[in-house]
Amino acid sequence: MGKILRSLTIFILAVSQAAGLSAQHLGIFDGQTDVGKVKHTGSLRYDPKTQQYTVSGAGNNMWFGSDEFHFVWKKMKGDFILRTNARFLGKGTELHRKWGLMIRSSLDTNATHVNGVVHGDGLTSLQYRKTPGAVTEEIKSSLTAADVVQLERKGNTFTLSVAKDGQTFISEKLDNLSLGDEVYAGLFVCSHNADVVEKAVFSNVRIAVPAPDTLVAYRQYIGSLLELLDINTLNSTIVYQTPGSIQAPNWNTDGKSLIYNADGLLYQFDLAKQTPSLINTGIAKRNNNDHVLSFDGKMLAISSGDGEKGASVGYVVPRTGGDPTRINKIGPSYIHGWSPDGKYLVFTGQRNNDFDIYRVPAAGGEEVRLTTAPGLDDGPEYTPDGKYIYFNSVRSGLMQIWRMKADGSEQTQITNDQFNNWFPHISPDGKWIVFLTFLKEEVEPSDHPFYKRVYLRLMPASGGPSKVIAYLYGGQGTINTPSWSPDSKRIAFISNSKLLYPIFPIGK
C-alpha cells in the first residue's frame, strides 16, 4: 500500500509540474498551433521574467480563401480588448511577412476571422473574412509600420487601434462581422513564404475584459492587475492580480515594496514575496486612493471618509502603521502631496462648492488656499526641490497639467492638447513627469472614472512634448498617487479586467 501511495504521489507531482511548465510555456494563452498545411512547424517561447512572447511562424499566405500561419491563442467569449507591442526579429525575406493580433471563429484554414496586422514593408491594416472560404478583405490604416496594435471586440463590431511607440492611437472600425460567441484570440506570425520561418517578439500582451455596461460605478468592480513599467524599455510586467479593486500604488523608499488601498484599508505589498499585508490605520477605515508618503519614507498621509457626513479628511500615520492624527478640520479633503522638508501637505479641498488646491501644516493647523480659478483643481504634488507644485486643472476647458510656485504664485499651463490629463507625478530625480490621459470623447473634463481606455504619458519636467509609455484599460485608481520607484526607473500602476490570467499571483 505504501508503494502505491508513493507512486501515486510521484505521479501527481509529475502531472502538476508538467501543468506548471505548460502554463509557463504558454503565458496567458491556452494553446498554440499551425493553421493550414505549413511546411515548417511554428513555435512559441515565453519568458516569464519579462512576460514577452517570441513567436516563430512559416506559411505561404493569409489571404484569399485560406490561411497558413502560426497562432498562439486563448478561447474567449463576449467582449474583450486584445493588445500588444511587437517587432520582427531580423531583416526578413518577404515584404509581406506578417505579425499581428487575430480573433478567429475556429482553427480551420478557411475560418471566418478578423485580424490587425503589420507587414514587413510597414503596411498596417484590418483584415477579415466574412464567411468560411471567402476572399479576405482589408481596411488599410493611414499609419504604417505600427509598433502597438489593439483589437477590440464589442458584439459584432471590431475596432483596430494602432500606434507607433509613444504616439496615441489611430483607429479603424468594422461592423456586422459575426464570428460566434466563443472565439480564438491571440498572436500570429506568417512568413509569406512556405520555405521561410520568421520570428516576432510580442511584449505588453494583454487581454482585458472590460466592465459591462450595466456596472454600477463605485459600487461594483472588476479585477485589478498591479503592473511595473520599465521606463527605459517600456516593457510592463504584471506582479499581482485580484478579483476586487486595488488602487493607487505608492512606491516605498526601500524600492522593495508598494502601498495601495483596497476596500477602505491600506496594504503594503512585498515585491519579492508578491504578497500584501495590512497597514494599521487605527480609526481611519474608509481610506480612498489619495495617500502619499513623506519624502523620507517615514510617514504616510492618507485620506479617509471619516469626516462629517462621510466626507474625506486627511490623516497622518507612521508608514508602518499606528494611530492616525487628523489634519483637516473639515472635508471633503483629499491629500496628494508632501513637501520635501516634511512640513506641509497639499490637498484638494471642496469649499464653497468649488474644488481648489490647499496647503496645510503636516502637524495640523490652518489651511491656506493656493488656487482660486473656477472649476476643478486637483492632484497637487511638490517637485523634489520643493520649489513648485504640479496639479491638474479644468480652467482652460479640458483637464490639463499646470504648475505653480510653492506659494501658489505664477500658475502656468504645462500641457495643451485635445485630451483630459490628470495626476502629474514628478520622478524622484526631478527629470520627468508621468500623468494619466483620458479621451475627451469618453469622459467629461472634470471626471476621472474607472474602466476607460487610457494612456500613461511621460514628458520632461523642464517642458517639451509628451509621449505615451503605456496603453491600458484603467482610469480611476491607476496612478492617483506618486507612483515612481526611488531610482526613477520604474512606475507602478493598476490596470483593470475581469481576471483571466492563471500564471500570476492571485489576491483574495
N, C-alpha and C positions, 0 to 999 in steps of 0.2 A: 504493500500500500504506500509505503514511504517513497519507493522508487517512482511509483505512478504520479504521486503528488509533485515530486521534484521534476519529473519530466514535463508535467502539465505546467508547472511554474516557469520552466525554461521556455516552453512553447509560447506561453502568454507574453513573457518578456520579449521574446524574439519578434512576435507579431506587433507588440507595442512599439518596439524600436523601429521596425520596418515602417509602421504607420507614421512615426515621428519623422523618419528620414524622408518619406514620401511627401509629407506636409511641408517639410523644409525645402525639399526639391522644387515643389510647385508654388511656394509662396502662398498667395491668396487664392490661387486658382484650383480648379477641380481636376483638370486633365490637360493633356496636350496630344495632338495628332497631326499627321499629314492629311490634308484634304486633297482628294484626287490622286491619280496614279503618278506620283513623283518618282524620279529615278534615284534621288539621293534623300535619305531619311533626314528630317529636320531634328532639332534638339532644343532643349532649354537648360540653361544654367542659372540657378537662383542663388544670389549672395545674401545670406540672412543678416550680415552686418550692415551692408549698405541698402538692403532691400531692393536691389536692382536685378533686372532680368536680362540675360543675354540670350537672344533667340536666333537660331540658325534655320534657314529655310531655302528650299530649292523651288521647283515648279516652273512650268512653261509660261503661265499667264494667270491673271484673274480678270477675265473679260468674256465677252460673247456669252455663251450659254453654260459654261462650266469653268471651274477654278482649280488651280493647283498651288498649294502654299502650305506653310507650317503654321498651326494655330494653337495658341495657349488659351484655354477657355474656362469659364465658370458658368454654370447654369443659373439663370436669373429669371425672375418673374416680376411683372409690374414695371414701375417707373424707376429709373436709375441714371446716374451720371458716371461715365467711364472716362478716365483722364490719364495722360502720361506726358512726360518729356522723353524724347528719343533721338537717336542718331545712328547712322550706319557706321560700321567698323570697316575701314579700308576704302580704297578708291572705287572698287566695284567694277563690274564688267558691262552691265546693261544700263542705259539711261532710264529705263522704266522699271528697274528693280524697285521694290515697294516695302515700306513698313507702315503700320497703322493700327487702328482700332476697328474691330469687327463686331457686329451684332447679327447673328445668323439663326435661321429657323431650325437648321439641322446641320449635320456634318457631311451631308451628301455634296458631291462636287457641283451639282446644279441647283443648290438650295437658294431660296429667297434670302436676301441679306441687305444690309447697309453697312458701309464702312467709311471711315475717314482715313485717307491715305496720303502719304508723302512719297513721291517718286524720286529716283536717283537724280533726275535733272531738275528737281525742285517743284515740279507740278504738284499742287496740293488740291485735293478735291473730295467731294462727297459722291460716292459711287453706290449703286443699288441695283438689285434685280427684283422686279415686282412679282413675277410668277416663276415657278420652277422651270429651269431651262431657258428662260427668256434672255434676250440680249441685255447685257449690263448697260445701264445709263449713268450719266455723270452730270454733276453740277460743279463747275470749276470755281475755286476760291480766287479772289483777287490777290491773295497773298501767295507767294511762292516760298519754297524751302522752309516750311513751318518747323519749329522746334518743339512746340507744345500742341497737342491735339486733344480735344474733348468731344465726346459723342454722347449726347443725352437723348434718352427715350422718355417720352411722355405720351402714353397711349399709343396711337399710331403716327405720332409726329416725332421726327428725329431732327436734332439740331447739331450741326457740326460747328465747333468754335476752334479757331486756330490762331496761333501767335508765334512770332519769333521771341526767343528768350528776352524778357524784360519789357515786352510790349503788351498791350491789352488785346483782348480777343476780337477777331473778325468772324462773323457767323453766317452760315447758310442753313436754310430750313427745308425739310422735305415733309409734306403732309400725306396722309392717307396711304401709308405703307403698312400692310398687315403681315406680321411675322409670327403671329400666335402669341399666347401668353408666356409660355416658357421658351426661352431662347438661350443660345450660347453666346457669351460676350467675352471678349478678351483681346489679345495681342496677336499680330501676324507679321510674317516676313515671306515675301515671294521674290525669287531671284530674277524672274522673267527670262530665264534661260534654263532649260531642262538639265544641262550639263554642269551648272554652276550652283554653288551654295553661298548665300550671302548671310551676313550677321548684322544685327542691330542691338543696341543697348537701350533698355527702357528703364527710366527712373521715375520717382514720384508717381508710381502706378496706384491709382485709387479707383474703387467702385463705391460711389456714395449713393445710398438710398435716401432720397430727401424726405422731409416731413410731409405727411399727407395734407391735402387742402383743408381737411376737417380738424386739424390740430388746433387746440385752444392755447394761444400764446401765454407763456408764463405759468401755465397750469399743467400742460402736458409737454413731454420732452422726448427726444430721440437720443441715440447714443452719442458718446463723446470719445474722440481719439486725441491723446496727448502726443504732439509731434515736436521733434527737434530739427530745426533747419540750419544747415551749414551755410553761412553767408558766402564763403568762397566758392563752393561747388554748387550751391543752390539745390543740393540733394536733401530731402527731408525723410526722416525715419519715424515710424510710429513706435513709441516706447510703452504705451499703456492704452487700454480702452475700457470703457464701462458702459452698460446699457442706459445709465442715467446721465444727468447733466453735471459735468465738472467744468469749471470756468477759470479764466484769467490766471495763468501760471506766472508767479514771480520766481526769479532765479536767486537762490541764496548765495551769499558771498563766498561760500566754500566751493562753489561750482559743482557740487556733488548732489544737490537736492533742489527741489522746487516747492513752492507753496501754492495751493489752489483752493477754491471754495467749492463746496457741494452740499446741497440740502441744508443751507444755513450755517454750516460749520466749516472750519478751515483744516486743511490737511497738509502735512509735509510728505513729499514724495521722494523716496530714496532712489536715485537713478541707477545705482549698482544693483540693488536688490529688486528694483522695479515694484516697490510696494509702498502704499500710503500709510501714514499714521496720524491719528487725531492730534490737533493742537488745542490745548485747553484755553478757551477764551472766556471762561467764567460765565457771567450773566449774559454776555453777548452771544446769543444763539440763533440770531436771524441775520447772519452775515451775508452780504452780497458780494459782487465781483469787483468792488472798489477797495482794494487793500494794497499797501505799499510798504516795503522795507526801508528802514533808515539806511543811509549810505554806508555806515559802518556795519550793517547787518545785525545789529543787536536788538533793535526794536521794530515792532510791526504796528502800523496804523491800519485800522480796519473800519469798515462801515457796516452798521447793523441796524435793522428795523426795530429799534427798541425805544425810539422817541415817542412823543405824543402822537396818538392815533396811528402808531406803527410807522412813523416817519424814520428814515435812515438818519443816524447820527454817528459821529466819529468817536473812536476809542483808540487808546494806545496800550499795547500789551507787549511784554517781552517776546522776542521771536520764538523762544522755546515754549511759551505759554505762561499763563498766570492770570492774576486778577486784572481786568481792564480798567483804565482810567478814562472817564468820559471827557471828551474835548469840546464838542459843540453844545451850546446851551439849547439850541433849537434845531429843527430839521425842516425839510429834508436837507441833508448834508452828505456829500459823497467824497471821501478822502482820495486824492490821486497822487499827491507828490510831497516829498520831504526835502527840505533844504539840506545841502551838503554838510552844513555845520550842525545839523540836528535841532536847530532852534525853532523852525517853523514848519507848519503843514499848509499845503494849499488844497483847496477843495472846491467842488461845485455845490453851490447852495441856492435853493429856491427861496427867495424873499420877495414879498410883494408881487407875487405871480410872475416872476421872471427869474431865470437861471443865470447866475454870474459866477465869476471866479473870486474866491475869498482867501485871505491868509489868516492863520491863527497860530498863536504860540503853541509849540508841541507840549508844553507843560499845562496848557489851558489858559484861557484869558479872552480878551475881547477880539472879535474878528474884524478884519479890515477888508473892505470891498475893493477889488482891483480892476474889474471891468464894469462898464455902465451901458454898453450898447444894447439896444432892444434885441430880444431873441436869445436863443440858447448859446451860452459859452460853456465849454465842458473840457474834461480831460487835462487839467493843468499838470505840468511836470517841470521841475528845475533842470537846468543843464548842470553837468558835473562841476563846473566852476562857480555855480551859484549866481551867475550874472543875469541869466534870462529864465523866463518861464515860457514854455511852449504850451499851446492849447488849441482846441478846435472851436470854431465859431461859425454861426449861420448868418452873420450880419451882412454878408455880401450876396446872399440869395441861396447859394448852395453851401453845404458844410465844407469849410476849408481850414487848413492849418495856419495858425497865427503864432506870433512871438511878441513878447513884451519884456521890458526890463523887470527885474525882481520887485521893483516898487510899483509896477503897473503902468509905467510910462512907455512911450514910443511903441504903441501897439501896431504891428506890421503884418500884413498878409504874406504868407510864405508860399502856399500853393494857390494856383488859379486855373482850374481846369473844369471839365464837364462831369466831374464825379463828386460824390459826397465822401469826404475824408475825415477820419476820426482817430483819436488817441495817438498823438505823436509820442514816441519813446526815443530818447537820446541814448546812444551807445555809451558805455562807461568811459571809453577813450575820447568821447566828445566829437567824434568824426561823422557820425551817421544818425539819421532819424528813420525809424520804421513807423509806418502808420497803416491803418485799415481803410480800405476803399470799398464803398458800396456803389452800385449802379444807380444813377438818378432815375432810371426807368422803373426800378423795383422798390425804392424807398423814398419817403419824404425826407427833406434835408434835416429835420430835427429828430428823426427816428433812427435807431440803430438796432433793428430787430434780430432775433435768432433766425437761422436757417435760410440764408440767402447765398447767392453766388457772389463771392467777394474776392478781392486781391489783398495781399500784403505788398506794400511798396516801400522802396528804400530811396532816400535822397541824401546828398551831402548836407551836413549841418550848416555849412557855410553858404548853402544855396545851390541851385542848379537843377537840372532835370531829374525826375524820379524814374525808377524802373520797377517793374513787377518782379518780385522774388518768390512769390507763391500764389498759385491759383487754387482756390478751395471753396468748399461749401461750409459756411460758418456764419459769423457775424457777431451778435451779442455774446460776450464771453470769450471770444477768440484771443484778443490781446487788449483787454480793457486796462491792464496794469503794465508796469515796466517788465519787459519780457526778455531782456538781453542777458546773456551769460556774462560773468565778470570779466572775461578776456575779450569781449566784444566780437566773438567769432560765431556765436550761435544765437538763435531766437527760439524760445518755447512758445507754442501756440496750441489752440484747440480747434480741431475741425469736427464736423458732425455727420453722422449717418446712422441709420439703423444698422446694427452691428452685423458684419459678415465674416470678419477675418478670424480664423481659428488659430493663427500662429503667434499672436501677440498676447502678452499678459492680460488677463481679463479681470476687471474690477467687479466688486459686488454692489 
